[in-house]
Amino acid sequence: MTFLTFLTSLTSEQVVFILASILTIGAALVVVTNRNLFHAALALMASFLGVAGIYITLDAGFLAAAQLLVYIGAISILIIFAIMVTRRMMQVSESPFNSQRGLGFFVAVAGFLIVAVVILQWFGGEAFAAKPPVAPAVLSNAVAALGVSFVNPNAFALPFIVISILLLAALIGAIYIAWPRQRIDPAEDEA
Amino acid sequence: MENQILIDYLPIAVLFGIALFFALLIPALSLSLGPKPKPIDEAPIHKYMPYESGIVAIGEAQRRLPVKFYRIAVLFILFDVDIILLVPWAISFRQLGMFGLAVMGLFMFLFLLGDLWVWKKGLLEWE
């Protein structure tokens, strides 16, 4: 099969998946190889966008919306703010690799293998043949079903309450880190 | 059937395409049609200065931000997650009844406890 016939044989879903995957992996490669931390953070946003596209091809529309709102809208902003409040981070251009890069590569590959093995054990060869089927009831009103299971004691009511405790802990921790310990003269920051 | 889902998202793809097109078109037009400026070290010194009533810049543009911006960003991220969790609950609000309200009430109580603490400590004040 030539490359052209391969291209024309693709369904629109496969085209979307391939484009989203290229965006995700390409932007992720920029994140880990870019010498400028700020540019890496911007590339991370593009990578998150690709993941949102993959969620859409998996019929997980709510997850895609959450990805857009939380990851691209909030977490990326937080990362960028963290870079901007850190002294000299904006201009510094240094190699993104340090002495632990071999270990990091090993952990990344091992993590991928574990996930791949679990998916293969769970779905068998079907994982490659087609995407797992989604129940029509879930497709038609997934968000409402999610809301019902949030407050159902037999479903996710307890984890849901635990989430609020997690958010509380995150708030206290983050505020404590950024506690105003002393008044910093703005002119001193220039130094 | 599977293409139906993608058709639902077609407007978003079109919007994405238009945004990408203009994001590339405008800088390309500006680069190709505009006059070519000299590099900053060859140009006359006033070329890169602010216009007549502009204020001459002091210091670097990329200086460290005060940490209070980070605090606001953290609060924003928490409210963002809270909104995402509220939406499914609000959609099925009527069928959940009083028990649903109670669970969400407990959730919001724990969540707002932290915000009340931050408020009381005066960390929301913007000097």
Chai-1 contact restraints between the chains, C-beta under 6 A:
chainA,res_idxA,chainB,res_idxB,connection_type,confidence,min_distance_angstrom,max_distance_angstrom,comment,restraint_id
A,S12,B,N3,contact,1.0,0.0,6.0,A-B,restraint_1
A,S12,B,L6,contact,1.0,0.0,6.0,A-B,restraint_2
A,E13,B,E2,contact,1.0,0.0,6.0,A-B,restraint_3
A,E13,B,L6,contact,1.0,0.0,6.0,A-B,restraint_4
A,I56,B,Y9,contact,1.0,0.0,6.0,A-B,restraint_5
A,D59,B,I5,contact,1.0,0.0,6.0,A-B,restraint_6
A,A66,B,I84,contact,1.0,0.0,6.0,A-B,restraint_7
A,L69,B,I84,contact,1.0,0.0,6.0,A-B,restraint_8
A,V70,B,D80,contact,1.0,0.0,6.0,A-B,restraint_9
A,V70,B,V81,contact,1.0,0.0,6.0,A-B,restraint_10
A,V70,B,I84,contact,1.0,0.0,6.0,A-B,restraint_11
A,A74,B,I77,contact,1.0,0.0,6.0,A-B,restraint_12
A,A74,B,D80,contact,1.0,0.0,6.0,A-B,restraint_13
A,I77,B,A73,contact,1.0,0.0,6.0,A-B,restraint_14
A,L78,B,A73,contact,1.0,0.0,6.0,A-B,restraint_15
A,L78,B,I77,contact,1.0,0.0,6.0,A-B,restraint_16
A,F81,B,F69,contact,1.0,0.0,6.0,A-B,restraint_17
A,F81,B,Y70,contact,1.0,0.0,6.0,A-B,restraint_18
A,F81,B,A73,contact,1.0,0.0,6.0,A-B,restraint_19
A,M84,B,L65,contact,1.0,0.0,6.0,A-B,restraint_20
A,V85,B,L65,contact,1.0,0.0,6.0,A-B,restraint_21
A,V85,B,V67,contact,1.0,0.0,6.0,A-B,restraint_22
A,V85,B,Y70,contact,1.0,0.0,6.0,A-B,restraint_23
A,R87,B,R64,contact,1.0,0.0,6.0,A-B,restraint_24
A,M90,B,Q62,contact,1.0,0.0,6.0,A-B,restraint_25
A,Q91,B,Q62,contact,1.0,0.0,6.0,A-B,restraint_26
A,V143,B,P88,contact,1.0,0.0,6.0,A-B,restraint_27
A,V143,B,I91,contact,1.0,0.0,6.0,A-B,restraint_28
A,A144,B,I91,contact,1.0,0.0,6.0,A-B,restraint_29
A,A144,B,S92,contact,1.0,0.0,6.0,A-B,restraint_30
A,L146,B,P88,contact,1.0,0.0,6.0,A-B,restraint_31
A,G147,B,P88,contact,1.0,0.0,6.0,A-B,restraint_32
A,G147,B,W89,contact,1.0,0.0,6.0,A-B,restraint_33
A,G147,B,I91,contact,1.0,0.0,6.0,A-B,restraint_34
A,G147,B,S92,contact,1.0,0.0,6.0,A-B,restraint_35
A,V148,B,S92,contact,1.0,0.0,6.0,A-B,restraint_36
A,F150,B,W89,contact,1.0,0.0,6.0,A-B,restraint_37
A,V151,B,L96,contact,1.0,0.0,6.0,A-B,restraint_38
A,V151,B,G100,contact,1.0,0.0,6.0,A-B,restraint_39
A,V151,B,V103,contact,1.0,0.0,6.0,A-B,restraint_40
A,A157,B,V103,contact,1.0,0.0,6.0,A-B,restraint_41
A,I161,B,L106,contact,1.0,0.0,6.0,A-B,restraint_42
A,I161,B,F107,contact,1.0,0.0,6.0,A-B,restraint_43
A,S164,B,F107,contact,1.0,0.0,6.0,A-B,restraint_44
A,S164,B,L110,contact,1.0,0.0,6.0,A-B,restraint_45
A,S164,B,F111,contact,1.0,0.0,6.0,A-B,restraint_46
A,I165,B,L110,contact,1.0,0.0,6.0,A-B,restraint_47
A,L167,B,L78,contact,1.0,0.0,6.0,A-B,restraint_48
A,L167,B,F111,contact,1.0,0.0,6.0,A-B,restraint_49
A,L168,B,L110,contact,1.0,0.0,6.0,A-B,restraint_50
A,L168,B,G114,contact,1.0,0.0,6.0,A-B,restraint_51
A,L171,B,L78,contact,1.0,0.0,6.0,A-B,restraint_52
A,L171,B,G114,contact,1.0,0.0,6.0,A-B,restraint_53
A,A174,B,V74,contact,1.0,0.0,6.0,A-B,restraint_54
A,I175,B,V118,contact,1.0,0.0,6.0,A-B,restraint_55
A,A178,B,V67,contact,1.0,0.0,6.0,A-B,restraint_56
A,A178,B,Y70,contact,1.0,0.0,6.0,A-B,restraint_57
A,A178,B,R71,contact,1.0,0.0,6.0,A-B,restraint_58
A,D189,B,R63,contact,1.0,0.0,6.0,A-B,restraint_59
A,D189,B,R64,contact,1.0,0.0,6.0,A-B,restraint_60
A,E190,B,G59,contact,1.0,0.0,6.0,A-B,restraint_61
